[in-house]
Amino acid sequence: MRRSVTVGSLPLWMALLATLGWMLLVGLLAGCQNSTGATAVPQTSSPVPVPSPPSTWWKPEPGLTWQWQLTGRLNLDLYTDVVDIDLSVGKSVVEHYHRRGTRVICYMSVGSYENWRPDKDRFPKAVIGKAYEGWSGEWWLDIRRIDLLGPIMQARLDLCASKGFDAVEPDNIMVYTEDTGFPISYEDNIRYARWLAQEAHKRGLAIALKNGPEMVDDLVEVMDFAITEEAFYYDFAEDFLPFLQAGKAVFNAEYTDTDVDWEEACRRSRELGFSTILKHRDLDAWVRFCDGS
């Protein structure tokens, strides 16, 4: 009887089979190579794509006409380039203005608690400070606590965006000079303003610096335009020239309950490039423009 030839301790036929099996395995692995020579790996399911934030938003330029109305029945027939109205209006109102080619600014307070807002119960007591003198139903907020205020303000910005607003007016954004009941520093105020600008831009909304002439130099690069009150009556208009020099609009309102020299205010407004209107203090529908209308 013929003995089988062995390799090591294996018979030759078993060794040959093992060698053939190994060659087959190498061939299969080689077949898994892609055209660049990289070994293919099993593919897992792709994660759900996260929408990118808008890369651009409205940039208001000097020379636009505007109307500012926060009380009373809206004058929907008045034509201006820009209108500033309250967050609470319906989406259809914003759409009405857009059909006319008017940009729409969303008014919301970022530095005071208002006891008539639908989201009033969301504010923790820890962030509500002293009463806002002269404005019934309002109290100052501790803007240092972005951890607590942040979700509330984000929800308001979401609402502005969902209704189609183009920009936001963050009222009461300057609080470090006020008797709020909290030790708020200038640096705290700038940090909060920058955070608001970032959140607005994430939603495709332009954002204004509201008053706050002392903060212009630190915020002109992040804010898209400015809204001022009584800049000519109190003679701080030139503090906002950095906005105009950067090609950013400054919308100003003077009030009828002061002895402002309206003609002089309009002359300086045209000279500097402001968009100035005369308003009643309660910001109803009445408005006067520098052209006399």
Buried (B, 14 or more C-beta within 10 A) or exposed (E): EEEEEEEEEEEEEEBEEEEEEEEEEEEEEEEEEEEEEEEEEEEEEEEEEEEEEEEEBBEBEBEBBBBBBBEEEBBEEBEBBBBBBBBBBEEEBBEBBBEEEBBBBBBBBBBBBBEEBEEEEEBEEEBBBEBBEEEEEBBBBBBBBBEBBBEBBBEBBEBBBEBBBBBBBBBBBBBBEBEBBBEBEEEBBBBBBBBBBEBBBBBBBBBBBBBBBBBBEBBBEBBBBBBBBBBBBBEBBEBBBBBBEEEBBBBBBBBEEEEBEBEEBBEBBEEBBBBBBBBBEEBBBEBBBBEEE
